[in-house]
Amino acid sequence: MKKPFVTLEQLKDIVKTYPTPFHIYDEKGIRENARKLKEAFAWNKGFKEYFAVKATPNPYIINILKEEGCGVDCSSLTELMLAKALDYKGEDIMFSSNVTPAEEFMMARELNAVINLDDFTHIEFLERVAGLPKIISCRYNPGGIFTTTNGIMDNPGDAKYGFTKEQLIEGFRILKDKGVEEFGIHAFLASNTLSNEYYPTLAGVLFKLAVELRDKTGVNIKFINLSGGIGVPYLPDEKPNDIMVIGEGVRKAFEEILVPAGMGDIAIYTELGRYMLAPYGHLVASAIHEKNIYKQYIGLDACAVNLMRPAMYRAYHHITVMGKEDAPCDYKYDITGSLCENNDKFAIDRMLPKIDVGDLIVIHDTGAHGFSMGYNYNGKLKSAELLLKEDNSVQLIRRAETPEDYFATFDFGEYFSKLL
Ligand SMILES: *Cc1c(COP(=O)(O)O)cnc(C)c1O
């Protein structure tokens, strides 16, 4: 069973100061998980996790991960600005973007970030707009279908990312000729994987590729970036990944492939987002309406603006009706937001305890790709974000949007003063 990391009593207290809806994050859970990841890869001297900022672009949260030794993986100008504000620089920043505008490469170079090129043509583009650094990484796309012993994981042949193998070989030769001294290889072949096989299988592919690239081009490969993709169990009966087993699986591939090739000093990097934070965030909302027509609906004060994954991917997010954890689930509800969009449903035909207007609702696993995916459709405003600290106190780490924020981009013209 999924249990919230906050109690009803805590929430009743919190809503006196911070009205629903809000996202709340669990500092203790975040730190413990980050330490476990580090432990799982402690066998690799250069191991580093670069937290994927897009998952939860909040400086207060990222600072917790920074204290746990994580770097940042950025993919846009504002993400680089966040990294800069947190005093990240140099090799603590990975810049893994695609379809990259010139000014973003320029900012990445200014911060001395490690740039992970998404395409062969970006070699020439980067050199022209910002100059080539001494260290560079390239993203690999093997094409075809990616499978592990558990079956099909995803379809890289259909993905817009990365270089083909031929392009990588040619690209590494060109970059070496142009004075690049150290190289990295990156690939992200499947998302939200619930399988201890994903990373070890991916590592096997990239380790063999590293040996081939070294043999064919003579470059010095410094790191292999397994990127993101380790998933979390959104469903209550799914089995979580075992990060120790995953780390051990990658170690085995490392010992089998890289060590015999004399490449045992390569560093392993990760760019996890979901795995670092998803379970350590809740979206907390209140039931504000009940409606009975052809189905039974419970309307919340949160909507897809606050959590888009159910609308976008039909993703399952577990729901706890606070204070009714032990009540029988004998009501079948659609749990909805208020958007004029029928996909604005946090749950469809979900069996839950009887919900009354005023009940506090916890929507689980919103700590990554939750708040950050939000938008402003219907002019709905984004919520606050709160941090439940290790001493059980609560800190506001982002205030809720106001109409002033929503209308701020009309500040040049005649309607601005009338709007507010
Ligand atoms: C989104 C992303 C990640 C993080 O993915 P998760 O599924 O959250 O682990 C890592 N690297 C890159 C390049 C990404 O685009």
The ligand as a MOL file (V3000), in Angstrom:
LIG
                    3D

  0  0  0     0  0            999 V3000
M  V30 BEGIN CTAB
M  V30 COUNTS 15 15 0 0 0
M  V30 BEGIN ATOM
M  V30 1 C 14.2780 14.0370 -19.0800 0
M  V30 2 C 15.6990 13.7140 -19.1580 0
M  V30 3 C 16.3420 13.0480 -18.0980 0
M  V30 4 C 15.6190 12.5710 -16.8760 0
M  V30 5 O 14.6980 11.5920 -17.1670 0
M  V30 6 P 13.9240 10.7980 -16.0110 0
M  V30 7 O 12.9560 9.9600 -16.7620 0
M  V30 8 O 13.2680 11.8170 -15.1620 0
M  V30 9 O 14.9330 10.0110 -15.2680 0
M  V30 10 C 17.7030 12.8410 -18.2270 0
M  V30 11 N 18.3970 13.2410 -19.3090 0
M  V30 12 C 17.8110 13.8670 -20.3410 0
M  V30 13 C 18.6350 14.2850 -21.4940 0
M  V30 14 C 16.4400 14.1100 -20.3080 0
M  V30 15 O 15.8520 14.7180 -21.3450 0
M  V30 END ATOM
M  V30 BEGIN BOND
M  V30 1 1 1 2
M  V30 2 1 2 3
M  V30 3 2 2 14
M  V30 4 1 3 4
M  V30 5 2 3 10
M  V30 6 1 4 5
M  V30 7 1 5 6
M  V30 8 2 6 7
M  V30 9 1 6 8
M  V30 10 1 6 9
M  V30 11 1 10 11
M  V30 12 2 11 12
M  V30 13 1 12 13
M  V30 14 1 12 14
M  V30 15 1 14 15
M  V30 END BOND
M  V30 END CTAB
M  END
